[in-house]
Amino acid sequence: MQEGLTRAASLFSLSPPWLAGTMPWRARASSPAVASRDLGRQAESQPVAAELDHAVLVLTIALLLFGLVMVYSASIALPDSPRFAAYKSSHFLIRHAFAIVVGLLGAWVVFRLPNRTLQRLAAPLFLFGLFLLILVLIPGVGKVVYGARRWISLGFINVQPSELMKIFVILYVADYTVRKQDYMHHFSKGFLPMGSAVAMVGLLLLLEPDLGAFIVIAAVAMGILFLGGVNGKLFGGLTVIALTTFALLIHLSPWRRDRIFAYLDPFDPSNALGKGYQLSHSLIAFGRGEWFGVGLGGSVEKLHYLPEAHTDFLLAVIGEELGLIGVMVTILAFLWITRRAFQIGRQAIAMERTYAGLVAKGIALWIGCQAFINMGVNLGLLPTKGLTLPLMSYGGTGIMVNCLAIGMLLRIDRENRITMRGGKL
């Protein structure tokens, strides 16, 4: 009897065959390492939509669509002029919409790439950008518009290397800062190599010429170096050198110098029909718009009075048609995106993801700086300079690169969220 009870107890103590593989798993799951790995798998398996910063995405889409509407409004009358007589009224609308679609597809591709992959590609992309800046200067390759050789024609689209270089510089300077972190307080080992690279970019841009792009690239590169820990005294001295260099470039160029004087008094009779023509008509557009504007499509200045209304001076058309309210909404939208990009970068650096954090802050500096310059030019606060309004103004390469930057920013934010949940990148 006793022997039978012992045998029965032993049988009940054995695990049935269908549980043979589950018990060891439960035992292993009790260890902290395995628990952390399981948590990481759960974090990585989250739907992509749950890992997106929906506010940044929605605001970006809103600015792109708003820009599409305003580009169409600002360019609809251009075919009436002899220069654009062969174009239809919807020509710029269709091309701008195409650039947005391509840009969004590119943003999705970049969003799927880990930041470590972009870091490995930073140096090759920077060299590729230098190659394009050299290529665009070759007669017969670079396309000349208004005396500037800035575009490479691919038939269906014109590529602007200076716009591509903006994002390439952000990636490269961030990677350089991380690699040379121990030498950021030394002039020869820390700053000089990067300063030489930026100077080379600046020289190629000035040969186009494109001083506006050089100003943005130099400001973004120096901003990333400062945020990356460059010596304060060194940074101050370099800032003085940079400002002196830009002042000399303006002083030695008569037409740039004339623009400065025209900016100081655009309504002077000698300026109103000359170097101050664009600025004077931009200010007239803002004045006509008052608080609520003359209504969408009702702008008069876009009827061949305000040159480049669909590109550099799009904000003036917004001010005329939608008034101060429309301008303030646009300014607040860019302010919010810039602030949020800085927050994403700060969060990444706090989690010791320095490269990703510097890229996010570089994107914030780029969008914020370029938007500020464009708005300042439109409002007469800064001298006239050919820079577009990010995410809104007409310009194929510019819109595509802006979308790529937002895709990178969303990827950095997603990796931040995965890291905070214990996932592995």
BAGUDO-628334 format. One line per 4 residues: number of its first residue (from 0); their letters; for each residue y, z, x of C-alpha. Coordinates in nm, 4 decimals. Each point is the difference from the previous one (the first is absolute). Last residue first. Example, Ala and Ser with C-alpha at 12.3 -4.5 7.8 and 13.67 -1.06 7.14 Angstrom:
REM residues 2
1> SA> -0.1060:0.7140:1.3670; -0.3440:0.0660:-0.1370 $
REM end
This chain:
REM residues 425
424> LKGG> 5.0181:-2.9905:1.8333; -0.2048:0.3084:-0.0795; 0.0497:0.1984:-0.3180; 0.0936:0.3665:-0.0277 $
420> RMTI> 0.2212:-0.0255:-0.3050; 0.3167:0.0172:0.2119; -0.1307:-0.2844:0.2152; -0.0634:-0.2227:-0.3030 $
416> RNER> 0.3522:0.0670:-0.1305; 0.1614:-0.0810:0.3353; -0.2128:-0.3132:0.0263; 0.1363:-0.1103:-0.3371 $
412> DIRL> 0.3585:0.0684:0.1110; -0.0504:-0.2070:0.3140; -0.1484:-0.2818:-0.2084; 0.2947:0.0120:-0.2428 $
408> LMGI> 0.2416:-0.0342:0.2929; -0.1974:-0.2902:0.1475; 0.0090:-0.1820:-0.3361; 0.3744:0.0691:-0.0243 $
404> ALCN> 0.0481:-0.1589:0.3425; -0.2071:-0.3033:-0.0993; 0.2168:-0.0417:-0.3109; 0.3162:0.0014:0.2125 $
400> VMIG> -0.1615:-0.2553:0.2319; -0.0685:-0.2345:-0.2910; 0.3524:0.0421:-0.1412; 0.1626:-0.0742:0.3358 $
396> TGGY> -0.2245:-0.2981:0.0710; 0.0859:-0.1679:-0.3300; 0.3690:0.0753:-0.0315; 0.1892:0.0656:-0.3227 $
392> SMLP> 0.1339:0.3539:-0.0183; -0.1932:0.2789:-0.1752; -0.2650:0.1839:0.2034; 0.2485:0.0680:0.2824 $
388> LTLG> 0.3640:-0.1112:-0.0536; 0.0642:-0.2844:0.2435; 0.1886:0.0189:0.3284; 0.2556:-0.2564:0.1137 $
384> KTPL> 0.2871:0.2208:0.1102; 0.3523:0.0402:-0.1406; 0.1725:0.3043:0.1474; -0.0823:0.3350:-0.1660 $
380> LGLN> 0.1475:0.1936:-0.2940; 0.0957:-0.3155:-0.1886; -0.2343:0.0699:-0.2909; -0.2309:-0.2921:0.0762 $
376> VGMN> -0.0047:0.0820:0.3717; -0.0750:0.3662:-0.0661; -0.2787:-0.0944:-0.2408; -0.1624:-0.2250:0.2594 $
372> IFAQ> 0.0439:0.2578:0.2776; -0.1412:0.2843:-0.2130; -0.2962:-0.2097:-0.1173; -0.0776:-0.0943:0.3608 $
368> CGIW> 0.0182:0.3606:0.1208; -0.2011:0.1486:-0.2882; -0.2733:-0.2626:0.0098; -0.0341:0.0179:0.3799 $
364> LAIG> 0.0404:0.3755:0.0376; -0.2554:0.0677:-0.2744; -0.2419:-0.2503:0.1551; 0.0440:0.1758:0.3346 $
360> KAVL> -0.0649:0.3343:-0.1705; -0.3290:-0.1315:-0.1359; -0.0931:-0.1474:0.3391; 0.0880:0.3298:0.1713 $
356> GAYT> -0.2252:0.1934:-0.2380; -0.2909:-0.2389:0.0446; 0.0238:0.0351:0.3771; 0.0335:0.3791:-0.0121 $
352> REMA> -0.2986:0.0779:-0.2216; 0.0046:0.3642:0.1021; -0.0121:0.1253:-0.3625; 0.3699:0.0943:0.0172 $
348> IAQR> 0.0656:-0.3502:0.1379; -0.1501:-0.1547:-0.3140; 0.2072:0.2237:-0.2296; 0.3191:-0.0878:0.1858 $
344> GIQF> -0.0766:-0.3706:-0.0357; -0.0694:0.0288:-0.3725; 0.3233:0.1960:-0.0457; 0.1993:-0.2594:0.1970 $
340> ARRT> -0.1436:-0.2742:-0.2220; 0.0978:0.2021:-0.3095; 0.3609:0.0268:0.1178; 0.0233:-0.3739:0.0671 $
336> IWLF> -0.1561:-0.0849:-0.3376; 0.2368:0.2395:-0.1800; 0.3127:-0.1318:0.1730; -0.1046:-0.3563:-0.0736 $
332> ALIT> -0.0336:0.0791:-0.3708; 0.3234:0.2017:-0.0017; 0.1947:-0.2972:0.1397; -0.1441:-0.2381:-0.2604 $
328> VMVG> 0.0743:0.2397:-0.2862; 0.3544:0.0446:0.1340; 0.0579:-0.3773:0.0120; -0.1258:-0.0504:-0.3555 $
324> ILGL> 0.2217:0.2797:-0.1330; 0.3038:-0.1285:0.1924; -0.0201:-0.3296:-0.1857; -0.3016:-0.1947:-0.1191 $
320> EEGI> 0.1256:-0.3589:0.0350; 0.2724:0.0440:0.2611; -0.1680:0.2777:0.1963; -0.3366:-0.1755:-0.0038 $
316> VALL> 0.1730:-0.3175:0.1227; 0.1597:0.2015:0.2813; -0.3389:0.1519:0.0822; -0.1408:-0.3502:0.0540 $
312> FDTH> 0.2483:-0.0637:0.2789; -0.2318:-0.0726:0.2942; -0.2518:-0.2116:-0.1924; 0.0616:-0.1288:-0.3543 $
308> AEPL> 0.3810:0.0062:0.0303; -0.0132:-0.1922:0.3270; 0.3593:-0.1236:-0.0439; 0.2140:0.1618:-0.2738 $
304> YHLK> 0.2157:-0.2567:-0.1826; -0.2733:-0.2537:-0.0739; -0.0635:0.1227:-0.3557; -0.1401:0.3328:0.1248 $
300> EVSG> 0.3502:0.1476:-0.0307; 0.0054:-0.0610:-0.3750; -0.2828:0.2361:-0.0897; -0.1168:-0.0018:-0.3605 $
296> GLGV> -0.3745:-0.0272:0.0617; -0.0635:0.3638:-0.0901; 0.3129:0.1450:-0.1601; 0.3632:0.0372:0.1065 $
292> GFWE> -0.0722:0.3279:0.1762; -0.0467:0.3556:-0.1249; 0.2606:0.2000:0.1930; 0.2323:-0.2637:0.1523 $
288> GRGF> -0.1792:-0.3319:0.0577; 0.3144:-0.2018:0.0677; 0.0967:0.2282:0.2895; -0.3448:-0.0262:0.1560 $
284> AILS> 0.0231:-0.3800:-0.0118; 0.3535:0.0036:0.1442; -0.1310:0.2118:0.2871; -0.2669:-0.2611:0.0735 $
280> HSLQ> 0.2647:-0.2734:-0.0254; 0.2089:0.1701:0.2692; -0.3042:0.0655:0.2174; -0.1170:-0.3592:-0.0056 $
276> YGKG> 0.3438:-0.1458:0.0770; 0.0934:0.2465:0.2735; -0.0704:-0.2380:0.2889; 0.2149:-0.2739:-0.1566 $
272> LANS> 0.1566:-0.0476:-0.3430; 0.0843:0.3678:-0.0502; 0.0547:0.0566:0.3726; 0.3384:-0.1615:0.0733 $
268> PDFP> 0.1324:0.0981:-0.3433; -0.1016:0.3648:0.0609; -0.2488:0.0940:-0.2688; -0.2814:0.0817:0.2466 $
264> DLYA> 0.2024:0.2616:0.1924; -0.2220:0.2032:0.2345; -0.2947:-0.2341:-0.0586; 0.2073:-0.2962:0.1221 $
260> FIRD> 0.0679:0.1832:0.3275; -0.3719:0.0608:0.0515; -0.0920:-0.3554:-0.0985; 0.2489:-0.1368:0.2527 $
256> RRWP> -0.1723:0.2009:0.2732; -0.3344:-0.1527:-0.0963; 0.1561:-0.3475:0.0198; 0.1603:0.0748:0.3369 $
252> SLHI> -0.3205:0.1345:0.1630; 0.0784:0.2080:0.3087; 0.1362:0.2907:-0.2059; -0.2985:0.0069:-0.2361 $
248> LLAF> -0.2555:-0.0014:0.2785; 0.2080:0.2565:0.1884; 0.0009:0.2360:-0.3003; -0.3767:-0.0454:-0.0389 $
244> TTLA> -0.0522:0.0934:0.3647; 0.2296:0.3022:-0.0259; -0.1922:0.1226:-0.3049; -0.3290:-0.0389:0.1876 $
240> IVTL> 0.1299:0.1769:0.3123; 0.1346:0.2896:-0.2088; -0.3347:0.0276:-0.1778; -0.1791:-0.0054:0.3352 $
236> GGFL> 0.2058:0.2956:0.1185; -0.0744:0.1962:-0.3147; -0.3716:-0.0799:0.0222; -0.0144:0.1136:0.3609 $
232> KGNV> 0.1773:0.3242:-0.0894; -0.2423:0.0590:-0.2881; -0.3178:-0.0790:0.1961; -0.2362:-0.2212:-0.1991 $
228> GGLF> -0.2200:0.1891:-0.2444; -0.1635:-0.2503:-0.2337; 0.2811:0.0310:-0.2552; 0.2443:-0.1209:0.2658 $
224> LIGM> -0.2315:-0.2827:0.1068; -0.0460:-0.1001:-0.3657; 0.3768:-0.0060:-0.0545; 0.0591:-0.2005:0.3182 $
220> AVAA> -0.2435:-0.2667:-0.1201; 0.1447:-0.0024:-0.3537; 0.3601:-0.0313:0.1213; -0.0884:-0.2735:0.2508 $
216> IVIF> -0.1928:-0.1970:-0.2631; 0.2805:0.0313:-0.2578; 0.2737:-0.0993:0.2467; -0.2088:-0.2892:0.1327 $
212> AGLD> -0.0607:-0.1300:-0.3541; 0.3745:0.0000:-0.0640; 0.0814:-0.1679:0.3323; -0.2046:-0.3079:-0.0871 $
208> PELL> 0.0968:-0.2908:0.2287; -0.2520:-0.1730:0.0667; 0.0738:0.0975:0.3631; 0.0993:0.3506:-0.1115 $
204> LLLG> -0.3479:0.0508:-0.1425; -0.1675:-0.0979:0.3286; 0.2236:0.2401:0.1933; -0.0646:0.2786:-0.2486 $
200> VMAV> -0.3774:-0.0369:0.0262; 0.0279:0.0207:0.3782; 0.2239:0.3056:-0.0324; -0.2604:0.1615:-0.2288 $
196> ASGM> -0.2680:-0.0523:0.2660; 0.2263:0.1273:0.2781; 0.0852:0.3125:-0.1995; -0.3704:0.0603:-0.0552 $
192> PLFG> -0.0748:-0.0167:0.3722; 0.3157:0.2028:0.0884; -0.0498:0.2802:-0.2513; -0.2997:0.1975:0.1208 $
188> KSFH> -0.0935:-0.0660:0.3616; 0.3440:-0.0830:0.1416; 0.2095:0.2201:-0.2290; -0.2319:0.3000:-0.0172 $
184> HMYD> -0.0017:0.2364:-0.2992; -0.2385:-0.2231:-0.1978; -0.2550:0.0130:0.2836; -0.2688:0.2238:-0.1528 $
180> QKRV> 0.0181:-0.1845:-0.3344; -0.0574:-0.3366:0.1652; -0.2960:-0.1099:-0.2152; 0.1483:0.1394:-0.3231 $
176> TYDA> 0.3448:-0.1449:0.0665; -0.1480:-0.3385:0.0940; -0.2008:-0.0148:-0.3246; 0.3087:0.0800:-0.2085 $
172> VYLI> 0.2050:-0.2527:0.1988; -0.2651:-0.2686:-0.0552; -0.0493:0.0481:-0.3739; 0.3734:0.0180:-0.0731 $
168> VFIK> 0.0706:-0.2957:0.2289; -0.2589:-0.2141:-0.1814; 0.1602:0.0855:-0.3362; 0.3430:-0.1203:0.1116 $
164> MLES> -0.1487:-0.2873:0.2020; -0.1250:-0.1656:-0.3181; 0.3564:-0.0220:-0.1314; 0.1254:-0.1447:0.3301 $
160> PQVN> -0.2794:-0.2595:-0.0085; 0.1325:-0.1658:-0.3190; -0.2735:-0.2191:-0.1485; 0.1038:-0.2898:-0.2253 $
156> IFGL> -0.2470:-0.0875:-0.2750; -0.1827:-0.3015:-0.1440; 0.0498:-0.2130:0.3089; -0.0614:0.2577:0.2702 $
152> SIWR> 0.3631:0.0054:0.1135; 0.0916:0.2470:0.2716; 0.3269:0.1785:-0.0742; 0.2799:0.1698:0.1922 $
148> RAGY> 0.2033:-0.2711:0.1770; 0.3517:0.0859:-0.1150; 0.2722:-0.2649:-0.0444; 0.0141:0.0321:-0.3791 $
144> VVKG> -0.3767:-0.0681:-0.0178; -0.1929:-0.1280:0.3026; -0.3808:-0.0175:-0.0185; -0.1865:0.0970:0.3162 $
140> VGPI> -0.2695:-0.2407:0.1126; 0.2013:-0.3124:0.0838; 0.2084:0.1832:0.2540; -0.1902:0.3034:0.1370 $
136> LVLI> 0.1756:0.3254:-0.0969; -0.2522:0.0752:-0.2784; -0.2833:0.0023:0.2542; 0.1576:0.2747:0.2098 $
132> LLFL> 0.0353:0.2318:-0.3002; -0.3526:-0.0981:-0.1074; -0.1436:0.0961:0.3405; 0.1854:0.3312:-0.0097 $
128> GFLF> -0.1555:0.0701:-0.3407; -0.3460:-0.0794:0.1369; 0.0631:0.2460:0.2829; 0.0907:0.2672:-0.2564 $
124> LPAA> -0.3092:-0.0836:-0.2046; -0.2232:0.0339:0.3082; 0.1569:0.3425:0.0806; -0.0346:0.1453:-0.3514 $
120> LRQL> -0.3509:-0.1318:-0.0748; -0.1809:0.3163:0.1140; 0.2494:0.2073:-0.2006; -0.0566:-0.2179:-0.3051 $
116> TRNP> -0.3719:0.0720:0.0221; 0.0640:0.3740:0.0358; 0.2128:-0.0229:-0.3130; -0.3033:-0.1003:-0.2052 $
112> LRFV> 0.0282:-0.3425:-0.1674; -0.0389:-0.0178:-0.3806; 0.3735:0.0450:-0.0569; 0.0674:-0.2886:0.2379 $
108> VWAG> -0.2079:-0.2326:-0.2194; 0.1705:0.1255:-0.3163; 0.3445:-0.0447:0.1571; -0.0924:-0.3570:0.0947 $
104> LLGV> -0.0888:-0.0754:-0.3603; 0.3289:0.1572:-0.1090; 0.1926:-0.2104:0.2525; -0.1713:-0.3210:-0.1092 $
100> VIAF> 0.0930:0.0743:-0.3627; 0.3566:0.0949:0.0939; 0.0455:-0.3123:0.2128; -0.1227:-0.2183:-0.2870 $
96> AHRI> 0.2460:0.1691:-0.2386; 0.2815:-0.0731:0.2449; -0.1034:-0.3635:0.0271; -0.0187:-0.0369:-0.3781 $
92> LFHS> 0.3352:0.1700:-0.0622; 0.1679:-0.1968:0.2784; -0.0975:-0.3325:-0.1572; 0.0599:0.1021:-0.3647 $
88> SKYA> 0.3292:-0.1876:-0.0335; -0.1660:-0.3089:0.1436; 0.0790:-0.1163:0.3510; 0.1217:-0.3424:0.1151 $
84> AFRP> 0.3660:0.0949:-0.0528; -0.0292:0.2997:0.2326; 0.2618:-0.1026:0.2578; 0.2014:-0.2012:-0.2536 $
80> SDPL> 0.0625:0.3098:-0.2177; -0.1220:0.0159:-0.3602; -0.3491:0.0901:0.1262; 0.1435:0.3475:0.0911 $
76> AISA> 0.0651:0.1049:-0.3615; -0.3266:0.1894:-0.0532; 0.0220:0.1729:0.3368; 0.1589:0.3370:-0.0891 $
72> SYVM> -0.1857:0.0404:-0.3314; -0.3326:-0.0998:0.1520; 0.0560:0.2356:0.2940; 0.0963:0.2739:-0.2484 $
68> VLGF> -0.3215:-0.0355:-0.1988; -0.2194:-0.0072:0.3109; 0.1883:0.2963:0.1465; -0.0721:0.2047:-0.3109 $
64> LLLA> -0.3651:-0.1017:0.0253; -0.0210:0.1036:0.3671; 0.1995:0.3190:-0.0623; -0.2293:0.0994:-0.2891 $
60> ITLV> -0.3125:-0.0764:0.2031; 0.1298:0.2255:0.2781; 0.0911:0.2767:-0.2465; -0.3456:-0.0135:-0.1579 $
56> LVAH> -0.1802:0.0114:0.3358; 0.2157:0.2784:0.1437; -0.0429:0.2089:-0.3174; -0.3739:-0.0708:-0.0162 $
52> DLEA> -0.0701:0.1392:0.3442; -0.3534:-0.1322:0.0102; -0.3217:0.1970:0.0570; -0.1033:0.0173:-0.3668 $
48> AVPQ> 0.0339:-0.3766:-0.0332; -0.2376:-0.0440:0.2956; -0.2746:0.1847:-0.1852; -0.1227:0.3093:0.1874 $
44> SEAQ> -0.3119:-0.0659:0.2075; 0.1742:0.0983:0.3217; 0.0760:0.3486:-0.1293; -0.3550:0.0467:-0.1329 $
40> RGLD> -0.1453:-0.1108:0.3335; 0.2314:0.2426:0.1786; -0.1108:0.2855:-0.2243; -0.3598:-0.0822:0.0859 $
36> RSAV> 0.0861:0.0076:0.3696; 0.1758:0.3365:-0.0399; -0.3035:0.1449:-0.1795; -0.2219:-0.1366:0.2744 $
32> APSS> 0.2065:0.1724:0.2685; 0.0316:0.3257:-0.1973; -0.3807:0.0407:-0.0449; -0.1250:0.0615:-0.3555 $
28> ARAR> -0.0517:-0.3697:-0.0521; -0.2899:0.0112:0.2425; -0.2092:0.2214:-0.2283; 0.0744:-0.2110:-0.3025 $
24> WPMT> -0.0966:-0.3124:0.1888; -0.3238:0.1668:0.1204; -0.0867:0.0771:-0.3638; 0.0612:-0.3477:-0.1323 $
20> GALW> -0.2531:-0.2102:0.1884; -0.3110:0.1900:-0.1063; 0.1182:0.0467:-0.3561; -0.2019:-0.2907:-0.1434 $
16> PPSL> -0.3091:0.1183:0.1946; -0.0039:0.3421:-0.1648; 0.1160:0.2896:0.2168; -0.2718:0.2516:0.0817 $
12> SFLS> 0.0432:0.3590:-0.1170; -0.1811:-0.0704:-0.3294; -0.3121:-0.1083:0.1905; 0.0076:0.3065:0.2227 $
8> AART> 0.0198:0.2274:-0.3024; -0.2989:-0.1731:-0.1594; -0.2091:0.0441:0.3175; 0.0860:0.3701:0.0209 $
4> LGEQ> -0.0890:0.0514:-0.3685; -0.3373:-0.1704:0.0489; -0.0863:0.2140:0.3070; 0.0805:0.3196:-0.1902 $
0> M> -0.2357:-0.1002:-0.2772 $
REM end
